[in-house]
Amino acid sequence: MESEVLVRVIRGDTVESIHRGHVIVIDGDGNTIASIGDPSTVTYFRSASKAFQAIPCITSGAAEAFGFTENEVALAAASHSGEVVHVAIATRMLSKAGLSDTDLKCGTHMPFSAIDAKHMMRAGEEPTQLHNNCSGKHIAMLALAKHIGADLATYDETGSRVQKRILRCVADFCEMDQEDVAIGIDGCGAPNFAVSVEAMARSFINLISPSKFPEITQNACSRIVAAMIKYPELIGGTGRLDTQIMQAAPGQVISKVGADGVWLGGILPCEKYPTGLGIALKVEDGDDFRGRPVIAVEILRQLEILSKDDLTDFSPMLIKNRRNDVVGKVISTFAIQ
């Protein structure tokens, strides 16, 4: 099977470009509710795997030992925008664990928040590693390393005790053997995981309905899911897709993007979906800004989690010229049967 056209970019009355991809929706009983393209396609989780990278910090007892609060757990699973609130929480997490930003190995970049980035540039301020969208994840990894007595200097290396525990967690939630999970290095320097799109959907259904796991893991999943739902503004940030989705459907869904066109959603058990749903999307060309938001919102509309009036800034997405005139739109072209 091949990928399918999921979005068309229309300027005037002419299709200017398309975005193809793969989608799968599964329920808590393992039934495939919808499948578009080829969900057996293997690609990287990227930041959509952050919940699973955070679970060992909780199951090991590190989160409890360092007194991580619910919003700090949320930041550990986040791709935050580097806003003031995000940096403040990351700073507090480091302090609680007796660490400093020099212990981090995620690198620096300007905040994803255009407003915060502009303020920093005007003030002549340089970003720190705390502004990195992955800083919460890296702090959780460091906290795990410190708690179990692992080498802090190598916490990000594939062969470290920290990363071995994380790989085992990812494989378990994807229902795979560890040997079948391919490893690459993410933008933040930590290992990342290549699995099928279908395995990604399985991981999220297991995250929201973790009954097959030991009680300690179930509790960790519940804590992460609850934190994501309670603090959607920390998972992304102002105007970001994950934040907007969870705010539009409070208590019903968790949402997590990954770079290069990945998006995962988890629909919590409800009357319509009593065992919940796991959703995985991969935009084939890796588009994060036009294809992914239009598709993700439309999937949730077709599943009746969002209404047609929700998130209209994301889907259909208007195309504007330099004068701010509307000259086209980005529209979805798929139907979930």
N, C-alpha and C positions, 0 to 999 in steps of 0.2 A: 504494500500500500504506500501511497505517497501523501504528502501534506495536502491540505485543502485550502482554498482561498477563504479566509475568514473576514477580511476587511478590504474595502475598496476606497481609494482616495480619489475623490471626484472634484475637478476644477471646472467650473461652468457646468456643462453637461457631459464632459468627457472624463473617462476613467484615466487618471494620470499614473497611478501605481497601485499595487496590491500588496497585501501581507498575507502570507500563507502560514499554516501551522498545524498543531496537533492539540486536541482536547480530549480529556476523558473525565467522566463523572461516575463514581462508584458509591454504593451504599455500605452500611455497616455489616451487611451479610456477605459482602464481596461481589454483589451483583453489579454488572455494568449498566448504568442508567443511560449513558450517552457516550458515543465515541465518534470522534471526527478526525480524519487524517490517520496517522499511524502512531498510536500511543506506545508501541513497543520501541519507538525511537529513543536512543540513549543520549542524554545530554547532562549538563551540570545543574545541580540544585541551585548553586550560587547562594544568595542570601536567604532564599526560601527554606534553607536547612537550619536556620538559626535556633529554632525551638529545640531541635535535637542536639545541637551543639551546647545548649544551655542545660539540658536535662541532667548530665552527669554532675554538674555543679550542685544541683539540688539533691540527687540521690546519694551523693557521697557524704552529705552533711555539711559541705562547705558553705552553702547559702545560709544555713541556720547558724553555723559557727560564727560567721561574720555579720549576722543580723541583717541580711538583705531583706528589704521590705518589698511589698508587692510592686511598687513602681520601679524598683531597682531590678526585680525579676523581669518586668516588661522591657526595660532597656537592654537587658542581656539578650532578648529575642528580637531586638529592633534593628532597623536600618534607618537610624534617626537623621534628622536634617541639620544637626549641629546648632540648633537654636539654644538660647540661654538656658532654658529649663533642661535640655538634654545634657549640656555640658555640666550643669550643676549636679545632676544626679550621678553622672559618671565620676565626677570629682569626689562625691560623697562615698561612692562604692570603693574607690581606690583607698580613701582614708580608712574606711572600716576594715579593709583587708590588710592595712599596713603597707601599702604599696604606693608607688609614685608613677607619674606618666613616663618616666624613663624606663620603667619595667615593661611598658607596652611595646609591641612590635607590629602595630597595624599601620604605621605610617601616617602622614598628614595629608589633608586636602581641605580646601575651603568648604564652609558649610554648604549643604545642598539648599538651604534656605537662602534665596536671593537677597532678602531683606537683611539677614544677619551677615551675609558675605559683604554686602555693600557697606554696612556699618563698620565692619572690620577694616575694609580697604580705606574708607574715609578717615578712620582713626589711625591708620598706619599699623594695624595689628596683624601679626602673623598667626595662622592657625596652629593649633597644637594637635597632638594625637587624640585628644579628647573630642575634637570636632569631627574626627573620622566617624562615618556612619556605623562602623563596626566596633567602636570603642567599648560599648557595653558587652558585646560578645567576648572581646579579648580580656576584659576585666574578669568576667566569669571564668574564663579559661585559666587566668593567672590565679584566681582565688582557689580554683580546684587544685592547681599545681601546689600551691602553698599548703593547702589543707592536707593533702596526701603525702607531702614531703618530696614532691618531684622537683626536678631542676627548673627554676624559674626562667633561666636564660634560654632554655630550649623548648618552652611550652608550646611553641608554634610548629615544631618540627614533626614530620609525619611519624617518626619512630618514637616520639616521646610518650610517656605514660598517659598524658592528657589526651593526646590525639588518638591513641589506641582505644581509649574508653569511648571517645566520641564516635569513632568509626564503628565500634561494636553497637552503639546505640542507633546510629543511622541504619546500619544493616538490619537490626532487629525490627525497626519500625517499617522498613521497606519490605520486610519478610524475605530477605536475601542472605546468602552466605557472604561473609566479609570479603572473601577472595574474589567475589564477582562485582564488587564495587570498585570502579576505577577512581584513581586519585589524581587530582591536579591542584595547582596552587591558585587560590583566589586573589582578588585584587588587594585584599588586606594582608596577604602573606600567609594566611592559614590554609591548611589543606581543605579541599572541597571535593565533592563526590559526584561521579557520573553514574546515573541509573536511568532506567526507562521512565518515560512520562507516567506510565501506569503505576510504577513503583512509587513515584512521588505522591500520586493520589492515594495509594494505600497508606503511605506514611501519615498523611493528614487525617484519614479516617481513624487510624490507630491512635493519633494524638488526641482527638476529641472523644473517642470511645475506646479507652485503653484496657478493657476488661481482661484481655488475654495476657496482660503483663502482671508482674508481682505488685503487691500493694504499694510498695515504696515508689515504684515507677508510676503507678496510677496516680498517686498523690502529687508527684512532680508534674505530670501532664495537666492535672486539674489546676495546679497552681499557675502554670504558664498560660493555659487557656484563659483562666479567670483574669490574670494580669493583662493579657492582650485586650480582652473585652472591656475591662475597667479603664484602661489607659490607652485608648487608640491613638491619642495625640503623641504618645511616646514611640509607638511602633514605626511611624513615618514622621509626620510633622504637618505643619500648616499647609493645606492644599494637596497633600500627598495622597496617592491612590488608596493605600491600606487604611490610612486614617479616615478618609472620606467614606469608604465602604463600611467600615465598622461603626461609624457614627450614623450612617444612613439606615443601618439595620442593627440597632443596639441589642446585644445579647443573643443574636441569632447566628452570627458568622464571625470567623477569624479569617484574616486576609494577610498574605505575605508575598511580596514581590521578591524576585531574584533577578540579578542583572542578565542582560542578553535575552530579554523576552520571556522570562519565566514568571508564572504567577500560580500560587496555590491558595485554595480556599477550603475552609471547613464549615459545613452547615451543621450546627448543633442539632441533636435529636429534637424533633418537634412533631406536631400532629401530622403534617404532610410527609415528613421524612423521619419516621420513628427511630431509625437506627443512624440517622445523620448521613451526611454526604462528604466525600472527599473529592476535590476538583483539582485538576492539574492542566496547565496551559503552557505550551512552548510556541512562541512566535518564531518561525523558522529563520527569518533574517535577523533575529535578535533585537527587533525594535522595541524600545521601552516607552516611547513617548506618544506614538499615534496608535499603533496596532494594539498593544497590550491593554491600555485602559478601556478602549472601545470594546474589546472582546470580553474582558473580565466583567464589566458592567452588564453587557448584554447577556452573558451566561446567567448572571444572578437575576436578571429580569425574566428570562425564560424559565428559570426554576421557581419564579414567583417569590423570591426573597426580596428583590427590589421591584418597585413599580416603574412604569414608563416615565413617570415624572421625577424619579430619583436620579441624581447625579447627571443631569442633562448637560453640564459643562464637559463631562467626559465622553458621553455617547448620546447622539452623534456629536463628533468633535468638529467645530467650525474651523475653517481655514481662513485666515485674514491676511490681507496684504499690509504693506508698511504704513498705509493710511488708516488701518484698522477697519477697512471695508471687508465684509464677508464675501469671499470669492469661491468658496467650495466647502466640502465637508468630508469627513471620514466616517463611513458607515459600515456596520456589520452586515455580513452576507450569509450567515449560517443559521441553521435551525436545529435545535435539540429536539429530537423526536421522542 
